Amino acid sequence: MGNMWSYRSTYTCERVKELTASLQEWIERSMEQDETFLFKRWAFANGVNPSRISSICEIDEDFARAFAMAKAWQEFRLEEDTLYKKTEYRMAMAMLSAHHGWKTKDENENRLGTLANDFGKFLEYMSSQKKPEQPESDPE
């Protein structure tokens, strides 16, 4: 495992290519061994600050594609492992929610309630605003 304290503050083209190759190899190995891919494990092993992964995606299309594949594999494995009870469902749901945008039924219903409240506030605000004066129409 690489030195996890030696994060690189800049990512040269050469370094990003190395990271892309490493990420692709890690994904392939995870698929071959039928393992869940953990981004932070890969990041620490490669001396990458996990919070910088999205910024690397922004500067390199190949890395972004590899990262998207890693996310898809991770999501699939979490779903499958939960279905076959290899992963505790609450932990899987927490990861799917945090990293893949999944929501529970309650979260969706709460969000709808929040949206309704926000829309009500918006309508209230709009009704309190002065209406712009309409130009007088020319009689024909």
Secondary structure, 3 states (H helix, E strand, C coil): CCCCCCCCCCCCHHHHHHHHHHHHHHHHHHHHCCCCCCHHHHHHHCCCCHHHHHHHHHHCHHHHHHHHHHHHHHHHHHHHHHHCCCCCHHHHHHHHHHHHCCCCHHHHHHHHHHHHHHHHHHHHHHHHCCCCCCCCCCCC
